[in-house]
Amino acid sequence: MKLYDLTVKDAKGSNVNLSDYQGKVMLIVNTATGCGFTPQYSGLQDLYNKYKDKGFEILDFPCNQFANQAPGTNEEIGSFCTGRFGITFRQFDKIDVNGQNESALYTWLKSQKGGLGSSTIKWNFTKFLVNQQGEVVARYAPTKTPAAIEKDIAEVLAVGEA
């Protein structure tokens, strides 16, 4: 299976084929609105503003599996993120990233880059950088800020322009 074979649901419950993102660089993030890392939304939005016109997309997947830090509905989460952080990148349906009900997307992502000592997602704001061919090129721990991965994003985007 490849990334572009997968379908996910957006925040409104509509199906989204990940093949729609073919040729784009993606940062796929599991997020939460009540987490110590929630301020990373500002940094994510900064990256999106800077690189969206160069073929960069952020795919935001709220997840309530870690200490119930994303308890709201998709609509409540979206309102919080746009109101507090000015988010304009796409938000998706709340998902599980581990366990029996985990999203097929996260099963696939973890199979590509288990990293960080295990094949489970340890916490909110774990990030996966995906190149224009749909390959996971890096996985980042929640503690790695968006600013700290900007260089990697710029490099992957530049490779795609060559």
N, C-alpha and C positions, 0 to 999 in steps of 0.2 A: 504494500500500500504506500501511496505517496501523499504528501500534504494536500496536493490539489485534488485528490479524490474525496476529501472530507467535506462534509456540510455541517455547519453550526447554526445556531439561532441567534439573531440579533436581539437587542433589548426589547423590541416590540414583538418578538416571537416569530419573526419571519425567517425562513431558511436562507442561508447565505452559503453559496458554494465557494470554498477557498480558492478554487480556480479563478475566481474574479480577481485575485491578487497576484496572479502569475506575472512575472516580470518586475514585481515590486520587492523592495526590502521591507521586511516586517519585524517589528518588535512585539512579541506576544507576551502579555503580562497578566498574571492573576492578581487581582486587586481587592482591597477592602477599604471601607470608608471610616472605620473606627480603629485603625491600626497605627502604631507608632511610625510606620513608614508611609502613611497616607499623604504627608506633605510631598512625597515624590511625584504626585500628580502634577505639581507645578513644573518640575524638571522634565517630566514626560511631555507636557504641553509645549515647553520651550523647544525640545527636540523636534516635535511635530511641526511647530511653526517654522523652524529653520530648514527642515528637510522635506516637507510634504510636497513641494513643487519639484523635487528631484527624484521622486519615486519612492518615498518612504511612507509607511503606514504603521500606526500603532493599533493593535487589537487588544482591547481591554476586556478581560473576563472576570467580573466580580466573583468572589468565592467566599462562602461563609464557613468553611471547614476549620478555620484556625481561630479558636476562642470566640466564635460567633461575632466576628468583627465586621461582617457585612450583612446585618440582619434585615435591611430594608428590601422593598420590592425593587424591580428594575427601574421603575419610574422614580422612586424615592432616591435611589443611588444616582441616577442620571441628574436629577435636580440638584442634589448635593454637589456633584462634581462640576456641573456647569456653573452653579451659583458661587461656589467657594473657590474653584480653581480655573474657571473659564475653559473647561475641556471642550474641544471641538473634534477630537479624534473619535473613532467609532467605538461604542460600547456594545457589548454582547450580553446575552442571557447569563444569569448567574449559573455557575456550574460547580461540580466537584472536580478536583484535580487529582485526587487519590481515592483508592478504595473501590468498592463494588460498583458504585454509580459514577465513576469518573468519566469525564468526557473522552470520546475517542480521540479528539485532538490532543489531549494531554497524555493519553496512552502512547500516541505516536511521538510526541515531542520527547517524552522521557526515554523512549526506545532509541532515539537519535543521540541524545545527550543526557544520560543518567546523571553523571557527574555529581559533584558535591557530596561524595561519599555514599550515595544510594540512588535508587531509582524512584524515590518519592520526592514530592515537593515538600519542602520543610516549612515554608511560611508564605505569607502574602508578599507580593511584589518580587517573586522569582521571575526572571526575564529570559526569553529565548530570542536570539537574533537569527533571522532567516534571510538567506540571500535571494537573489532574483530567480534562481532555479528551484526554490522551495527546499533548500538544504539548511539544516540548523548548523550555523557556524560557531555559535557561542551560547553558553548558558551562564547567567549571572545570579549570584546569591542576592537575597533581598537587601542586604547591607550595601550592595554596589549601587551607587546613585546613578540617575540618568546622566548627569554631567560626566561621571567617570567612564561611561561607555560611549560617549559621543565620538571619540576618535575611531572606535571600531565601526560605528555606523557610517561615518564619513568614508572610511576605507572600503567598506563593502559597496557603498553607493558608487565610489569612484571606479571600482573594478567593473561594475555594470556599465559604466559609460565608456570604457576602453574599447 
